């Protein structure tokens, strides 16, 4: 198992995920990130907040960003 972190980014601001999750592999991390992006994007959209510049970053234990998922991609 590998620990992945799911940071929330809005332009230059990053809200770090301090705990992360132990997951089987990067594919499992992508699934988790997609769920989170959908949930967060939907909630923000309903509140009337823009999501154009927001994304979830999947990072490894060393802080390397492995993938970035824009929230807007999950609202169509």
Steps between C-alpha positions, in 0.01 A plus 500: 500500500610851423398824669354759263412859585216700346577870510248761393641771277351833398744689280811556714333397828526138616307346788715201590365161593698428815380142553468339160361153438662160473390361164593204285635696202476817291180373336330481841631851574348627174163352592513665843605833348218487244245437775637789701515731197139422413376548857694821556419642156131427537482656848689812391290536184177477703628773731561719195878485532718479193701185454687596182832540680463220754652155477593197706862397485604143568841502667735237634668484840789715372267778386528426129176580319409192298181629342273804504124475453316828428164515679327644194562173312257323732208743468399427141 
